[in-house]
Amino acid sequence: MRNNLVFTNIPEDNSTGSEPPEVTERELRNHLEEKLKIAKETADAMRFERVHRSPSHPVHGQC
């Protein structure tokens, strides 16, 4: 089992459904800075093994 952190309700502007991990990671770092008030230097120093989004609503045609 991995050490996982799950963040919810981070707005997503992803009309194609294929947001690259780099964009997801950037959005997460912005969320850490703006909403959780974590210093930019600290947020930038955090290492993530994997960053991805899970759909907040069912995606048609997928299980």
PyMOL Python script that loads the backbone (N, CA, C, O; Angstrom):
from pymol import cmd

cmd.read_pdbstr("""\
ATOM      1  N   MET A   1       0.855  -1.181   0.000  1.00  0.00           N
ATOM      2  CA  MET A   1       0.000   0.000   0.000  1.00  0.00           C
ATOM      3  C   MET A   1       0.895   1.236   0.000  1.00  0.00           C
ATOM      4  O   MET A   1       1.901   1.292   0.706  1.00  0.00           O
ATOM      5  N   ARG A   2       0.525   2.178  -0.769  1.00  0.00           N
ATOM      6  CA  ARG A   2       1.279   3.433  -0.860  1.00  0.00           C
ATOM      7  C   ARG A   2       0.825   4.395   0.234  1.00  0.00           C
ATOM      8  O   ARG A   2      -0.238   4.228   0.832  1.00  0.00           O
ATOM      9  N   ASN A   3       1.642   5.387   0.475  1.00  0.00           N
ATOM     10  CA  ASN A   3       1.246   6.487   1.345  1.00  0.00           C
ATOM     11  C   ASN A   3       0.488   7.478   0.476  1.00  0.00           C
ATOM     12  O   ASN A   3       1.083   8.180  -0.341  1.00  0.00           O
ATOM     13  N   ASN A   4      -0.816   7.534   0.653  1.00  0.00           N
ATOM     14  CA  ASN A   4      -1.654   8.353  -0.214  1.00  0.00           C
ATOM     15  C   ASN A   4      -2.271   9.512   0.543  1.00  0.00           C
ATOM     16  O   ASN A   4      -2.677   9.377   1.697  1.00  0.00           O
ATOM     17  N   LEU A   5      -2.332  10.638  -0.116  1.00  0.00           N
ATOM     18  CA  LEU A   5      -3.113  11.772   0.344  1.00  0.00           C
ATOM     19  C   LEU A   5      -4.185  11.994  -0.705  1.00  0.00           C
ATOM     20  O   LEU A   5      -3.900  11.982  -1.902  1.00  0.00           O
ATOM     21  N   VAL A   6      -5.405  12.194  -0.264  1.00  0.00           N
ATOM     22  CA  VAL A   6      -6.510  12.411  -1.187  1.00  0.00           C
ATOM     23  C   VAL A   6      -7.077  13.799  -0.919  1.00  0.00           C
ATOM     24  O   VAL A   6      -7.518  14.094   0.192  1.00  0.00           O
ATOM     25  N   PHE A   7      -7.062  14.640  -1.931  1.00  0.00           N
ATOM     26  CA  PHE A   7      -7.629  15.973  -1.843  1.00  0.00           C
ATOM     27  C   PHE A   7      -8.888  15.988  -2.696  1.00  0.00           C
ATOM     28  O   PHE A   7      -8.888  15.489  -3.821  1.00  0.00           O
ATOM     29  N   THR A   8      -9.947  16.554  -2.165  1.00  0.00           N
ATOM     30  CA  THR A   8     -11.205  16.618  -2.906  1.00  0.00           C
ATOM     31  C   THR A   8     -11.622  18.068  -3.108  1.00  0.00           C
ATOM     32  O   THR A   8     -11.121  18.982  -2.451  1.00  0.00           O
ATOM     33  N   ASN A   9     -12.545  18.247  -4.029  1.00  0.00           N
ATOM     34  CA  ASN A   9     -13.137  19.557  -4.311  1.00  0.00           C
ATOM     35  C   ASN A   9     -12.134  20.594  -4.799  1.00  0.00           C
ATOM     36  O   ASN A   9     -12.294  21.784  -4.530  1.00  0.00           O
ATOM     37  N   ILE A  10     -11.120  20.161  -5.500  1.00  0.00           N
ATOM     38  CA  ILE A  10     -10.224  21.104  -6.166  1.00  0.00           C
ATOM     39  C   ILE A  10     -10.794  21.301  -7.563  1.00  0.00           C
ATOM     40  O   ILE A  10     -10.860  20.352  -8.343  1.00  0.00           O
ATOM     41  N   PRO A  11     -11.210  22.533  -7.890  1.00  0.00           N
ATOM     42  CA  PRO A  11     -11.834  22.762  -9.198  1.00  0.00           C
ATOM     43  C   PRO A  11     -10.944  22.287 -10.342  1.00  0.00           C
ATOM     44  O   PRO A  11      -9.720  22.413 -10.310  1.00  0.00           O
ATOM     45  N   GLU A  12     -11.604  21.742 -11.341  1.00  0.00           N
ATOM     46  CA  GLU A  12     -10.896  21.180 -12.487  1.00  0.00           C
ATOM     47  C   GLU A  12     -11.414  21.815 -13.768  1.00  0.00           C
ATOM     48  O   GLU A  12     -12.623  21.864 -13.997  1.00  0.00           O
ATOM     49  N   ASP A  13     -10.512  22.294 -14.591  1.00  0.00           N
ATOM     50  CA  ASP A  13     -10.863  22.819 -15.906  1.00  0.00           C
ATOM     51  C   ASP A  13     -10.217  21.886 -16.920  1.00  0.00           C
ATOM     52  O   ASP A  13      -9.151  22.167 -17.468  1.00  0.00           O
ATOM     53  N   ASN A  14     -10.898  20.766 -17.149  1.00  0.00           N
ATOM     54  CA  ASN A  14     -10.312  19.716 -17.986  1.00  0.00           C
ATOM     55  C   ASN A  14     -11.376  19.163 -18.917  1.00  0.00           C
ATOM     56  O   ASN A  14     -11.918  18.083 -18.679  1.00  0.00           O
ATOM     57  N   SER A  15     -11.669  19.884 -19.951  1.00  0.00           N
ATOM     58  CA  SER A  15     -12.740  19.475 -20.860  1.00  0.00           C
ATOM     59  C   SER A  15     -12.381  18.244 -21.687  1.00  0.00           C
ATOM     60  O   SER A  15     -13.277  17.558 -22.179  1.00  0.00           O
ATOM     61  N   THR A  16     -11.098  17.950 -21.850  1.00  0.00           N
ATOM     62  CA  THR A  16     -10.710  16.807 -22.677  1.00  0.00           C
ATOM     63  C   THR A  16     -10.672  15.509 -21.894  1.00  0.00           C
ATOM     64  O   THR A  16     -10.726  14.432 -22.487  1.00  0.00           O
ATOM     65  N   GLY A  17     -10.580  15.585 -20.576  1.00  0.00           N
ATOM     66  CA  GLY A  17     -10.512  14.379 -19.762  1.00  0.00           C
ATOM     67  C   GLY A  17      -9.142  13.735 -19.745  1.00  0.00           C
ATOM     68  O   GLY A  17      -8.997  12.613 -19.260  1.00  0.00           O
ATOM     69  N   SER A  18      -8.141  14.414 -20.259  1.00  0.00           N
ATOM     70  CA  SER A  18      -6.798  13.831 -20.297  1.00  0.00           C
ATOM     71  C   SER A  18      -5.754  14.833 -19.804  1.00  0.00           C
ATOM     72  O   SER A  18      -4.765  15.101 -20.486  1.00  0.00           O
ATOM     73  N   GLU A  19      -5.984  15.375 -18.627  1.00  0.00           N
ATOM     74  CA  GLU A  19      -5.052  16.342 -18.055  1.00  0.00           C
ATOM     75  C   GLU A  19      -3.711  15.662 -17.770  1.00  0.00           C
ATOM     76  O   GLU A  19      -3.687  14.622 -17.112  1.00  0.00           O
ATOM     77  N   PRO A  20      -2.605  16.218 -18.244  1.00  0.00           N
ATOM     78  CA  PRO A  20      -1.307  15.601 -17.973  1.00  0.00           C
ATOM     79  C   PRO A  20      -0.946  15.703 -16.490  1.00  0.00           C
ATOM     80  O   PRO A  20      -1.367  16.644 -15.818  1.00  0.00           O
ATOM     81  N   PRO A  21      -0.174  14.747 -15.974  1.00  0.00           N
ATOM     82  CA  PRO A  21       0.199  14.766 -14.560  1.00  0.00           C
ATOM     83  C   PRO A  21       0.899  16.057 -14.134  1.00  0.00           C
ATOM     84  O   PRO A  21       0.762  16.478 -12.986  1.00  0.00           O
ATOM     85  N   GLU A  22       1.638  16.684 -15.030  1.00  0.00           N
ATOM     86  CA  GLU A  22       2.336  17.927 -14.692  1.00  0.00           C
ATOM     87  C   GLU A  22       1.347  19.031 -14.347  1.00  0.00           C
ATOM     88  O   GLU A  22       1.586  19.819 -13.431  1.00  0.00           O
ATOM     89  N   VAL A  23       0.244  19.091 -15.072  1.00  0.00           N
ATOM     90  CA  VAL A  23      -0.783  20.098 -14.808  1.00  0.00           C
ATOM     91  C   VAL A  23      -1.477  19.789 -13.484  1.00  0.00           C
ATOM     92  O   VAL A  23      -1.727  20.693 -12.687  1.00  0.00           O
ATOM     93  N   THR A  24      -1.785  18.527 -13.251  1.00  0.00           N
ATOM     94  CA  THR A  24      -2.424  18.122 -12.002  1.00  0.00           C
ATOM     95  C   THR A  24      -1.531  18.476 -10.819  1.00  0.00           C
ATOM     96  O   THR A  24      -2.013  18.995  -9.813  1.00  0.00           O
ATOM     97  N   GLU A  25      -0.247  18.202 -10.930  1.00  0.00           N
ATOM     98  CA  GLU A  25       0.688  18.515  -9.846  1.00  0.00           C
ATOM     99  C   GLU A  25       0.766  20.017  -9.612  1.00  0.00           C
ATOM    100  O   GLU A  25       0.794  20.461  -8.464  1.00  0.00           O
ATOM    101  N   ARG A  26       0.799  20.797 -10.669  1.00  0.00           N
ATOM    102  CA  ARG A  26       0.835  22.255 -10.535  1.00  0.00           C
ATOM    103  C   ARG A  26      -0.413  22.769  -9.830  1.00  0.00           C
ATOM    104  O   ARG A  26      -0.328  23.640  -8.964  1.00  0.00           O
ATOM    105  N   GLU A  27      -1.572  22.229 -10.202  1.00  0.00           N
ATOM    106  CA  GLU A  27      -2.822  22.637  -9.559  1.00  0.00           C
ATOM    107  C   GLU A  27      -2.831  22.261  -8.078  1.00  0.00           C
ATOM    108  O   GLU A  27      -3.319  23.026  -7.247  1.00  0.00           O
ATOM    109  N   LEU A  28      -2.299  21.097  -7.748  1.00  0.00           N
ATOM    110  CA  LEU A  28      -2.231  20.678  -6.350  1.00  0.00           C
ATOM    111  C   LEU A  28      -1.317  21.610  -5.562  1.00  0.00           C
ATOM    112  O   LEU A  28      -1.666  22.023  -4.456  1.00  0.00           O
ATOM    113  N   ARG A  29      -0.165  21.942  -6.109  1.00  0.00           N
ATOM    114  CA  ARG A  29       0.749  22.859  -5.415  1.00  0.00           C
ATOM    115  C   ARG A  29       0.096  24.226  -5.211  1.00  0.00           C
ATOM    116  O   ARG A  29       0.242  24.829  -4.148  1.00  0.00           O
ATOM    117  N   ASN A  30      -0.617  24.712  -6.215  1.00  0.00           N
ATOM    118  CA  ASN A  30      -1.337  25.986  -6.074  1.00  0.00           C
ATOM    119  C   ASN A  30      -2.375  25.895  -4.963  1.00  0.00           C
ATOM    120  O   ASN A  30      -2.534  26.835  -4.184  1.00  0.00           O
ATOM    121  N   HIS A  31      -3.076  24.780  -4.885  1.00  0.00           N
ATOM    122  CA  HIS A  31      -4.080  24.579  -3.836  1.00  0.00           C
ATOM    123  C   HIS A  31      -3.414  24.589  -2.458  1.00  0.00           C
ATOM    124  O   HIS A  31      -3.924  25.211  -1.526  1.00  0.00           O
ATOM    125  N   LEU A  32      -2.288  23.908  -2.330  1.00  0.00           N
ATOM    126  CA  LEU A  32      -1.574  23.880  -1.051  1.00  0.00           C
ATOM    127  C   LEU A  32      -1.180  25.289  -0.614  1.00  0.00           C
ATOM    128  O   LEU A  32      -1.275  25.625   0.566  1.00  0.00           O
ATOM    129  N   GLU A  33      -0.743  26.103  -1.555  1.00  0.00           N
ATOM    130  CA  GLU A  33      -0.325  27.473  -1.246  1.00  0.00           C
ATOM    131  C   GLU A  33      -1.513  28.371  -0.925  1.00  0.00           C
ATOM    132  O   GLU A  33      -1.525  29.046   0.104  1.00  0.00           O
ATOM    133  N   GLU A  34      -2.506  28.380  -1.798  1.00  0.00           N
ATOM    134  CA  GLU A  34      -3.599  29.338  -1.683  1.00  0.00           C
ATOM    135  C   GLU A  34      -4.614  28.980  -0.604  1.00  0.00           C
ATOM    136  O   GLU A  34      -5.011  29.839   0.184  1.00  0.00           O
ATOM    137  N   LYS A  35      -5.030  27.739  -0.564  1.00  0.00           N
ATOM    138  CA  LYS A  35      -6.105  27.354   0.356  1.00  0.00           C
ATOM    139  C   LYS A  35      -5.593  26.881   1.711  1.00  0.00           C
ATOM    140  O   LYS A  35      -6.216  27.143   2.740  1.00  0.00           O
ATOM    141  N   LEU A  36      -4.454  26.183   1.710  1.00  0.00           N
ATOM    142  CA  LEU A  36      -3.929  25.647   2.968  1.00  0.00           C
ATOM    143  C   LEU A  36      -2.839  26.538   3.558  1.00  0.00           C
ATOM    144  O   LEU A  36      -2.313  26.256   4.635  1.00  0.00           O
ATOM    145  N   LYS A  37      -2.501  27.618   2.845  1.00  0.00           N
ATOM    146  CA  LYS A  37      -1.528  28.611   3.315  1.00  0.00           C
ATOM    147  C   LYS A  37      -0.158  28.009   3.616  1.00  0.00           C
ATOM    148  O   LYS A  37       0.508  28.403   4.573  1.00  0.00           O
ATOM    149  N   ILE A  38       0.251  27.058   2.795  1.00  0.00           N
ATOM    150  CA  ILE A  38       1.585  26.476   2.911  1.00  0.00           C
ATOM    151  C   ILE A  38       2.528  27.342   2.078  1.00  0.00           C
ATOM    152  O   ILE A  38       2.216  27.691   0.940  1.00  0.00           O
ATOM    153  N   ALA A  39       3.670  27.684   2.645  1.00  0.00           N
ATOM    154  CA  ALA A  39       4.630  28.546   1.947  1.00  0.00           C
ATOM    155  C   ALA A  39       5.006  27.943   0.595  1.00  0.00           C
ATOM    156  O   ALA A  39       5.158  26.728   0.461  1.00  0.00           O
ATOM    157  N   LYS A  40       5.153  28.810  -0.399  1.00  0.00           N
ATOM    158  CA  LYS A  40       5.488  28.358  -1.752  1.00  0.00           C
ATOM    159  C   LYS A  40       6.752  27.503  -1.752  1.00  0.00           C
ATOM    160  O   LYS A  40       6.802  26.476  -2.430  1.00  0.00           O
ATOM    161  N   GLU A  41       7.764  27.910  -1.008  1.00  0.00           N
ATOM    162  CA  GLU A  41       9.018  27.153  -0.954  1.00  0.00           C
ATOM    163  C   GLU A  41       8.780  25.743  -0.425  1.00  0.00           C
ATOM    164  O   GLU A  41       9.380  24.784  -0.909  1.00  0.00           O
ATOM    165  N   THR A  42       7.905  25.619   0.568  1.00  0.00           N
ATOM    166  CA  THR A  42       7.593  24.310   1.148  1.00  0.00           C
ATOM    167  C   THR A  42       6.809  23.464   0.157  1.00  0.00           C
ATOM    168  O   THR A  42       7.123  22.292  -0.053  1.00  0.00           O
ATOM    169  N   ALA A  43       5.781  24.062  -0.455  1.00  0.00           N
ATOM    170  CA  ALA A  43       4.970  23.328  -1.435  1.00  0.00           C
ATOM    171  C   ALA A  43       5.826  22.885  -2.620  1.00  0.00           C
ATOM    172  O   ALA A  43       5.669  21.772  -3.121  1.00  0.00           O
ATOM    173  N   ASP A  44       6.728  23.754  -3.064  1.00  0.00           N
ATOM    174  CA  ASP A  44       7.597  23.412  -4.195  1.00  0.00           C
ATOM    175  C   ASP A  44       8.591  22.307  -3.837  1.00  0.00           C
ATOM    176  O   ASP A  44       9.019  21.552  -4.710  1.00  0.00           O
ATOM    177  N   ALA A  45       8.958  22.210  -2.564  1.00  0.00           N
ATOM    178  CA  ALA A  45       9.931  21.202  -2.133  1.00  0.00           C
ATOM    179  C   ALA A  45       9.299  19.823  -1.928  1.00  0.00           C
ATOM    180  O   ALA A  45      10.016  18.829  -1.813  1.00  0.00           O
ATOM    181  N   MET A  46       7.973  19.754  -1.882  1.00  0.00           N
ATOM    182  CA  MET A  46       7.298  18.466  -1.684  1.00  0.00           C
ATOM    183  C   MET A  46       7.503  17.589  -2.910  1.00  0.00           C
ATOM    184  O   MET A  46       7.423  18.054  -4.047  1.00  0.00           O
ATOM    185  N   ARG A  47       7.768  16.313  -2.660  1.00  0.00           N
ATOM    186  CA  ARG A  47       7.951  15.364  -3.760  1.00  0.00           C
ATOM    187  C   ARG A  47       6.729  14.466  -3.845  1.00  0.00           C
ATOM    188  O   ARG A  47       6.254  13.945  -2.836  1.00  0.00           O
ATOM    189  N   PHE A  48       6.237  14.294  -5.039  1.00  0.00           N
ATOM    190  CA  PHE A  48       5.095  13.427  -5.283  1.00  0.00           C
ATOM    191  C   PHE A  48       5.539  12.296  -6.197  1.00  0.00           C
ATOM    192  O   PHE A  48       6.185  12.527  -7.219  1.00  0.00           O
ATOM    193  N   GLU A  49       5.191  11.085  -5.825  1.00  0.00           N
ATOM    194  CA  GLU A  49       5.516   9.943  -6.676  1.00  0.00           C
ATOM    195  C   GLU A  49       4.558   9.881  -7.858  1.00  0.00           C
ATOM    196  O   GLU A  49       4.967   9.682  -9.002  1.00  0.00           O
ATOM    197  N   ARG A  50       3.286  10.054  -7.561  1.00  0.00           N
ATOM    198  CA  ARG A  50       2.246  10.054  -8.601  1.00  0.00           C
ATOM    199  C   ARG A  50       1.193  11.074  -8.216  1.00  0.00           C
ATOM    200  O   ARG A  50       0.855  11.229  -7.042  1.00  0.00           O
ATOM    201  N   VAL A  51       0.685  11.762  -9.213  1.00  0.00           N
ATOM    202  CA  VAL A  51      -0.389  12.721  -8.993  1.00  0.00           C
ATOM    203  C   VAL A  51      -1.413  12.492 -10.085  1.00  0.00           C
ATOM    204  O   VAL A  51      -1.085  12.547 -11.270  1.00  0.00           O
ATOM    205  N   HIS A  52      -2.644  12.236  -9.699  1.00  0.00           N
ATOM    206  CA  HIS A  52      -3.693  12.069 -10.702  1.00  0.00           C
ATOM    207  C   HIS A  52      -5.028  12.449 -10.095  1.00  0.00           C
ATOM    208  O   HIS A  52      -5.174  12.551  -8.877  1.00  0.00           O
ATOM    209  N   ARG A  53      -5.980  12.652 -10.958  1.00  0.00           N
ATOM    210  CA  ARG A  53      -7.334  13.004 -10.529  1.00  0.00           C
ATOM    211  C   ARG A  53      -8.245  11.805 -10.709  1.00  0.00           C
ATOM    212  O   ARG A  53      -8.063  10.985 -11.609  1.00  0.00           O
ATOM    213  N   SER A  54      -9.222  11.730  -9.833  1.00  0.00           N
ATOM    214  CA  SER A  54     -10.305  10.760  -9.983  1.00  0.00           C
ATOM    215  C   SER A  54     -11.547  11.558 -10.336  1.00  0.00           C
ATOM    216  O   SER A  54     -11.756  12.641  -9.791  1.00  0.00           O
ATOM    217  N   PRO A  55     -12.359  11.055 -11.221  1.00  0.00           N
ATOM    218  CA  PRO A  55     -13.563  11.803 -11.589  1.00  0.00           C
ATOM    219  C   PRO A  55     -14.461  12.014 -10.377  1.00  0.00           C
ATOM    220  O   PRO A  55     -14.667  11.105  -9.573  1.00  0.00           O
ATOM    221  N   SER A  56     -14.989  13.224 -10.261  1.00  0.00           N
ATOM    222  CA  SER A  56     -15.899  13.519  -9.152  1.00  0.00           C
ATOM    223  C   SER A  56     -17.324  13.096  -9.486  1.00  0.00           C
ATOM    224  O   SER A  56     -18.203  13.097  -8.624  1.00  0.00           O
ATOM    225  N   HIS A  57     -17.536  12.743 -10.723  1.00  0.00           N
ATOM    226  CA  HIS A  57     -18.851  12.262 -11.154  1.00  0.00           C
ATOM    227  C   HIS A  57     -18.617  11.119 -12.133  1.00  0.00           C
ATOM    228  O   HIS A  57     -17.534  11.022 -12.710  1.00  0.00           O
ATOM    229  N   PRO A  58     -19.595  10.262 -12.333  1.00  0.00           N
ATOM    230  CA  PRO A  58     -19.400   9.125 -13.246  1.00  0.00           C
ATOM    231  C   PRO A  58     -19.030   9.581 -14.655  1.00  0.00           C
ATOM    232  O   PRO A  58     -19.571  10.558 -15.172  1.00  0.00           O
ATOM    233  N   VAL A  59     -18.114   8.863 -15.252  1.00  0.00           N
ATOM    234  CA  VAL A  59     -17.721   9.123 -16.637  1.00  0.00           C
ATOM    235  C   VAL A  59     -18.470   8.127 -17.501  1.00  0.00           C
ATOM    236  O   VAL A  59     -18.296   6.918 -17.344  1.00  0.00           O
ATOM    237  N   HIS A  60     -19.294   8.609 -18.401  1.00  0.00           N
ATOM    238  CA  HIS A  60     -20.104   7.736 -19.242  1.00  0.00           C
ATOM    239  C   HIS A  60     -19.224   6.868 -20.133  1.00  0.00           C
ATOM    240  O   HIS A  60     -18.258   7.344 -20.728  1.00  0.00           O
ATOM    241  N   GLY A  61     -19.571   5.603 -20.211  1.00  0.00           N
ATOM    242  CA  GLY A  61     -18.836   4.674 -21.046  1.00  0.00           C
ATOM    243  C   GLY A  61     -17.691   3.996 -20.330  1.00  0.00           C
ATOM    244  O   GLY A  61     -16.965   3.203 -20.930  1.00  0.00           O
ATOM    245  N   GLN A  62     -17.518   4.300 -19.045  1.00  0.00           N
ATOM    246  CA  GLN A  62     -16.457   3.665 -18.263  1.00  0.00           C
ATOM    247  C   GLN A  62     -17.059   3.098 -16.990  1.00  0.00           C
ATOM    248  O   GLN A  62     -18.057   3.608 -16.481  1.00  0.00           O
ATOM    249  N   CYS A  63     -16.447   2.043 -16.485  1.00  0.00           N
ATOM    250  CA  CYS A  63     -16.916   1.436 -15.237  1.00  0.00           C
ATOM    251  C   CYS A  63     -16.237   2.057 -14.057  1.00  0.00           C
ATOM    252  O   CYS A  63     -16.505   1.672 -12.918  1.00  0.00           O
TER     253      CYS A  63
END
""", "prot")
cmd.dss("prot")
cmd.show_as("cartoon", "prot")
cmd.util.cbc("prot")
cmd.orient("prot")
